Amino acid sequence: MASGAFALVAAGSRSPGFNVTDGNDNALDSNSLRGKVIVGFYEDRDRIEKNTPLKNMLKDYYNDNLAVSAKNVFMLSVIDATPANFITRPIWKRTFIKNTELNKVSVYGDWDGSMKTAFGIPDDESTFMIIDKKGVIRYICSGKVPEKYFAGIKELIGRLCLE
């Protein structure tokens, strides 16, 4: 898919459905997450470091508010796995398992690119999103999220948890 072929889905719109699979072949369907605030990243494997400061802030925020976060928030990490083929797919899966254990957040693969297409996510980028409990996209940004927005992101997540 060429860059710019799709427009990023807009905040305020209903989240497209998605199905992703982790390194152990456990499937995750977006419908199973209704009632949770989804705080997620969709990334190209070469861009996973782009939003490290945001990821660290979110991990700290989640842990500092564990009583509320554990029952209201689902941390989603999806990697564009379309470059994997039948030879390299087992390697990708092992890497997903290793990173899940390391980061304490399950890493899922978008093996067929359907989530990327549905959300209009650009190639070679890190995309951050917040989806509310009803499945409405409340925040979405491709590229590096500036630190000046971190406080507002925490406030939004906190507000959505209380809805």
Secondary structure, 3 states (H helix, E strand, C coil): CCCCCCCCCCCCCECCCCEEEECCCCEEEHHHHCCCEEEEEEECHHHCCCCHHHHHHHHHHHHHCHHHHHHHEEEEEEEECCCCCCCCHHHHHHHHHHHHHHHCCCEEEECCCHHHHHHCCCCCCEEEEEECCCCEEEEEEECCCCHHHHHHHHHHHHHHHHC
